[in-house]
């Protein structure tokens, strides 16, 4: 492995290990967020410019390294910044973090995967190059697979970066708003299940189906010719 790839991989591994060795994941829980609610709000009020920047930096790092805690960060964004600004900060940060994860994965292992499994992946790659926006939008809207796993898997394919970024940002807005808006009324939340209710998940699934309608139409039209 070239030294640049080895260095980048080593830094990522060290950062992930430190996160768990230092038990930092204890701060990314609903109980911790509720416990420190007043302190966080006081600090945000005292530092109105620095707080959004620090929050987004933490969110970007969390997403880029595929660490746990995205839902808690989104709730925290609503708690600190309100529904509208909180959604903007959370969505932008999550998109940047996801893009970094995508780019790093592509840089580190994309070529090796394509060389080894290229012929088997050719059909998938052609489909993603042609209709990748709709497929990725569906996966972002419907939480079938974990967010971080989609970032990493997409980096292994030939899905264009220019497709990945807008589909990710657009696809996470509904879910992001739901969590951020819930965070604005944090006192009423007893578990994450209170946020991601079956009704909410059903709404996301419906939006995801609409995202695939153009794909179905194109395939149906092609079959008629």
DAZI-V483125 format. One record per residue. N is the residue number from 0. PSI is psi in radians with two decimals (NA if undefined). D_FIRST is the distance of its C-alpha to the first C-alpha in Angstrom with 1 decimal. Layout:
((N,PSI,D_FIRST) (N,PSI,D_FIRST))
This chain:
((0,2.26,0.0) (1,2.63,3.8) (2,-0.57,6.4) (3,-0.73,8.3) (4,-0.73,6.5) (5,-0.71,6.2) (6,-0.80,9.8) (7,-0.78,11.0) (8,-0.74,10.2) (9,-0.74,11.7) (10,-0.72,14.7) (11,-0.76,15.4) (12,-0.75,15.5) (13,-0.76,17.7) (14,-0.73,19.9) (15,-0.76,20.5) (16,-0.72,21.3) (17,-0.65,23.7) (18,-0.76,25.4) (19,-0.63,26.4) (20,-0.61,27.0) (21,0.05,29.3) (22,0.65,31.0) (23,-0.33,30.7) (24,-0.25,31.1) (25,-0.36,34.7) (26,-0.25,35.4) (27,0.91,34.2) (28,2.75,37.2) (29,-0.69,40.4) (30,-0.75,42.4) (31,-0.72,40.7) (32,-0.75,41.1) (33,-0.62,44.8) (34,-0.68,45.3) (35,0.31,44.0) (36,-0.91,45.4) (37,-0.72,48.1) (38,-0.78,46.0) (39,-0.73,43.3) (40,-0.66,46.0) (41,-0.75,47.6) (42,-0.67,44.4) (43,-0.70,43.8) (44,-0.60,47.4) (45,-0.44,47.2) (46,1.24,44.0) (47,-0.39,44.2) (48,-0.72,41.7) (49,-0.58,39.0) (50,-0.85,39.1) (51,-0.67,37.8) (52,-0.77,34.9) (53,-0.75,34.0) (54,-0.84,34.3) (55,-0.63,32.1) (56,-0.74,29.4) (57,-0.76,29.5) (58,-0.74,29.5) (59,-0.80,26.6) (60,-0.75,24.4) (61,-0.79,25.7) (62,-0.74,24.9) (63,-0.62,21.5) (64,0.04,20.4) (65,0.72,22.3) (66,2.77,24.7) (67,2.76,28.2) (68,0.07,31.2) (69,-0.74,31.4) (70,-0.70,34.9) (71,-0.69,36.1) (72,-0.67,34.8) (73,-0.72,36.6) (74,-0.75,39.8) (75,-0.59,39.4) (76,-0.71,39.2) (77,-0.68,42.5) (78,-0.73,44.0) (79,-0.59,43.2) (80,-0.10,43.5) (81,3.03,45.6) (82,-0.77,45.0) (83,-1.05,44.5) (84,-0.65,42.5) (85,-0.71,40.7) (86,-0.74,39.5) (87,-0.86,38.4) (88,-0.78,36.4) (89,-0.77,34.8) (90,-0.78,34.1) (91,-0.78,32.6) (92,-0.77,30.4) (93,-0.67,29.2) (94,-0.76,28.5) (95,-0.78,26.4) (96,-0.75,24.5) (97,-0.68,24.0) (98,-0.71,22.8) (99,-0.74,20.2) (100,-0.73,18.9) (101,-0.84,19.0) (102,-0.77,17.1) (103,-0.75,14.3) (104,-0.76,14.0) (105,-0.71,14.1) (106,-0.70,11.5) (107,-0.83,8.9) (108,-0.05,10.0) (109,-0.87,12.8) (110,-0.73,11.7) (111,-0.72,10.4) (112,-0.76,13.7) (113,-0.63,15.8) (114,-0.66,14.7) (115,-0.69,15.6) (116,0.25,18.6) (117,-0.93,19.6) (118,-0.65,23.1) (119,-0.50,23.9) (120,-0.03,22.9) (121,-0.77,24.7) (122,-0.76,28.0) (123,-0.75,26.6) (124,-0.75,24.7) (125,-0.71,27.9) (126,-0.70,30.0) (127,-0.61,27.8) (128,-0.57,27.9) (129,-0.73,31.7) (130,0.45,32.7) (131,-0.58,29.7) (132,-0.80,31.8) (133,-0.73,34.4) (134,-0.78,32.1) (135,-0.67,30.1) (136,-0.72,33.4) (137,-0.82,34.7) (138,-0.55,31.9) (139,-0.65,32.3) (140,-0.67,36.0) (141,1.98,36.2) (142,1.08,34.3) (143,-0.77,33.4) (144,2.65,29.7) (145,2.55,28.4) (146,-0.81,27.6) (147,-0.59,24.1) (148,-0.64,23.3) (149,-0.72,24.5) (150,-0.83,22.2) (151,-0.77,19.1) (152,-0.69,20.4) (153,-0.60,21.4) (154,-0.35,18.0) (155,-0.26,16.9) (156,-3.03,19.9) (157,0.35,21.1) (158,2.17,23.6) (159,2.53,24.2) (160,-0.64,23.7) (161,-0.32,27.4) (162,-0.70,28.4) (163,-0.80,26.4) (164,-0.97,27.8) (165,-0.62,31.6) (166,-0.65,31.6) (167,-0.86,30.0) (168,-0.80,32.4) (169,-0.70,35.4) (170,-0.44,34.6) (171,-0.05,34.4) (172,-0.87,37.6) (173,-0.87,40.0) (174,-0.69,38.2) (175,-0.76,37.5) (176,-0.70,41.1) (177,-0.82,42.4) (178,-0.73,40.4) (179,-0.78,41.1) (180,-0.67,44.8) (181,-0.65,45.0) (182,-0.49,43.6) (183,-0.41,46.5) (184,0.90,48.8) (185,-0.58,46.7) (186,-0.45,49.8) (187,-0.06,50.6) (188,2.19,47.2) (189,-0.35,47.1) (190,2.83,43.9) (191,-0.40,41.1) (192,-0.39,43.0) (193,-0.42,45.8) (194,-0.95,43.6) (195,1.20,41.9) (196,2.81,45.1) (197,-0.62,45.6) (198,-0.75,47.5) (199,-0.78,44.7) (200,-0.63,42.1) (201,-0.65,44.6) (202,-0.72,44.9) (203,-0.71,41.1) (204,-0.68,41.1) (205,-0.75,43.9) (206,-0.70,42.0) (207,-0.67,39.0) (208,-0.72,41.3) (209,-0.57,42.6) (210,-0.47,39.1) (211,-0.11,38.9) (212,-0.80,42.3) (213,-0.63,41.2) (214,-0.81,38.7) (215,-0.69,41.5) (216,-0.75,43.9) (217,-0.74,41.7) (218,-0.66,41.1) (219,-0.73,44.8) (220,-0.70,45.8) (221,-0.60,43.5) (222,-0.32,45.0) (223,-0.16,48.5) (224,NA,47.7))
